[in-house]
Amino acid sequence: MPVVVLICACMDTGDVASSAFRQNEFAADRQGMVAEQIAARGVRDPRVLAVMRDVPRHLFVPPELQRQAYQDRPLPIGYDQTISQPYIVARMTELTRPGAGDRALEVGTGSGYQAAVLSRLVSHVYTIEIVEPLARSAEQRLKKLSYANVTVRAGDGYAGWPDMAPFDIIMVTAAPDHVPAPIVAQLKAGGRLVIPVGPVSAVQELQLIEKDNAGRTTTTHVAPVQFVPLARPR
């Protein structure tokens, strides 16, 4: 407590103005990101656009990369993992057609950014990260930023989260070389699965897989993409 008092006592009006300017600067960056990178490239869902304008992406990247947070590219977050470029986050979110009452599974938490975006559009997000330090830091970050409807678990995302299945939405944010059967099995009738599929270190394919009431699936091939591979336990 004395440390907090000391910091506040030392902060002059210039410090306060600088802090406010920095927040406004990032808000302007988010507006530009949505207008120039996302809406301009065809994302139309107004709810997705609103969330992308609001979620502070710069708080989901390492501090030294905050100035680059709203650029149109992925960024490293450690452990050979990345945060996806903003357009891909928005496009994958739109493809899931999120509803307010939906329960979502995300495979590949990373820094927690995609989970934060999705959490604003659904009832609850369950997210799995195989790299335990990333899972723990994402969990702390999401709690600190008050994304209360996100549950994080460290584990093997290939196996999904059977205890919480079925899910209306499943989003996989790392690329397996084939669509994992356990994940498809955990998709609810009427549900949507968005997943990049393809070989490591090559162009993959973003797929939208939908399940009908009889359990049959249909696949829409969306676009070429490049994601980090879906890691498995060693």
ABEGO torsion letter per residue (X at the ends): XAAAAAAAAABBAAAAAAAAAAAAAAAAAAAAAAAAAAAAAGBABAAAAAAAAABBAAAABBAAAAAAAABBBBBBAEGGBBBBBAAAAAAAAAAAGBBAABBBBBBGAEAGAAAAAAAAABABBBBBBABAAAAAAAAAAAAAAGBAABBBBBEBAAAEBAAAOBBABBBBABBBABBBAAAAAABBBGBBBBBBBEBBGBBBBBBBBBBBAAGBBBBBBABBBBBBBBBBBX
